[in-house]
Amino acid sequence: MAAAAAEHELAARLRIAAARRGWGVFRDRRPDLYGVLLEPTPDRLLARQAA
């Protein structure tokens, strides 16, 4: 029984890994680092740097 569960777990992990490889650039994105890109205007960017 445990061997069947381990085999199922391995198969699931392999499917997930294959799907992640197909995601390309989105695979390892870090949205927490995108803060500056989310600023709406250059004026706000300059004000943030001056502060």
Residue pairs with C-beta under 8 A, 6 or more apart in sequence:
20 27
21 27
36 45
39 45
39 48
